[in-house]
Amino acid sequence: MKLFGTILWVVAFAYSHLAGAQSLQDKLFARVVASADCKQTVNNGLICDYRIGNKLSFSIKDAGGTDTVVGFHYSNINDELYAVYYFGCIVVVPGYAHPKNYDRDYAV
């Protein structure tokens, strides 16, 4: 599996009432992927740090491997974006401070 395919999954809500929800998901997904700063280390394998927006920050060690570790450095629902660990995936969701949070009806 591709690295980002194992890290992030697009979460589509069947009940979404937004006509442009998919394009919002695409834009958010592009922001998350663009924020990745990945480094291969000798002892710890691949470590990817993500910083999206001004505050959201998390890291993934050895994504897709047998020893994957996720660390949330900062995630707060009151900010523009926040992240949660949901069924083995990291989901980035618009928070209360997002200028157009659309009742959080889109996420990646």
C-alpha positions in Angstrom: 0.0 0.0 0.0 1.1 3.5 -0.6 2.4 5.4 2.4 -0.3 8.1 2.4 -3.0 5.5 1.6 -2.2 3.8 4.9 -1.9 7.0 6.8 -4.9 9.0 5.7 -8.3 7.8 4.4 -11.0 10.1 3.1 -13.9 10.0 5.4 -17.1 10.7 3.4 -20.4 11.2 5.3 -23.3 9.6 3.5 -25.7 12.1 5.1 -23.7 15.1 3.8 -26.0 17.9 2.5 -23.2 19.9 0.9 -23.0 19.9 -2.8 -19.3 20.7 -2.8 -18.3 18.4 0.0 -16.0 16.3 -2.2 -14.0 19.4 -3.4 -13.6 20.5 0.2 -12.3 17.1 1.1 -9.8 17.2 -1.8 -8.5 20.6 -0.7 -8.2 19.5 2.9 -6.5 16.2 1.9 -4.0 18.3 -0.3 -3.2 20.5 2.7 -2.5 17.5 4.9 -0.3 15.7 2.3 1.6 19.0 1.6 2.3 19.4 5.3 4.2 16.1 5.6 7.8 16.3 6.6 9.2 12.7 6.4 12.6 11.5 7.4 14.1 8.0 7.3 16.0 7.2 10.5 18.4 4.3 11.1 16.8 3.1 14.4 13.2 4.3 14.1 12.3 3.8 10.4 10.3 6.4 8.6 8.9 9.3 10.7 6.5 11.8 9.2 5.6 15.0 11.0 2.5 16.9 10.0 1.7 20.5 10.9 -1.6 21.8 9.3 -2.7 25.3 9.9 -1.2 27.3 12.8 -1.5 24.7 15.5 -2.5 21.1 14.5 0.5 18.9 14.8 1.0 15.1 14.8 3.6 12.5 13.9 3.5 9.0 12.5 6.3 6.5 12.9 6.7 3.6 10.6 3.3 4.1 8.8 2.1 0.8 7.4 4.6 -1.2 9.2 4.2 -3.6 12.1 5.3 -1.1 14.7 3.3 2.1 13.7 3.1 4.8 16.4 0.9 7.9 16.2 1.7 10.9 18.4 -0.6 13.9 18.7 1.5 17.0 19.6 -1.4 19.4 19.5 -5.1 18.9 18.5 -8.0 21.0 19.8 -11.6 21.0 18.6 -11.8 24.8 19.3 -9.1 25.5 16.6 -9.4 25.7 12.8 -8.6 22.0 12.4 -8.2 19.1 14.8 -7.4 15.4 14.4 -8.6 12.2 16.0 -7.6 8.5 15.7 -10.6 6.7 14.2 -10.7 3.0 13.4 -6.9 2.9 12.7 -6.9 6.2 10.7 -6.0 9.7 11.5 -8.9 12.0 10.6 -8.5 15.7 10.2 -11.7 17.6 10.8 -12.7 21.3 10.7 -13.0 22.7 14.2 -15.1 25.4 15.7 -12.7 28.2 14.7 -12.7 27.1 11.0 -14.2 30.0 9.0 -16.5 27.6 7.2 -16.8 24.6 9.4 -19.9 23.3 7.6 -21.0 21.6 10.8 -17.9 19.5 10.3 -19.6 17.6 7.5 -16.3 16.9 5.7 -13.0 15.5 6.8 -9.9 13.6 5.6 
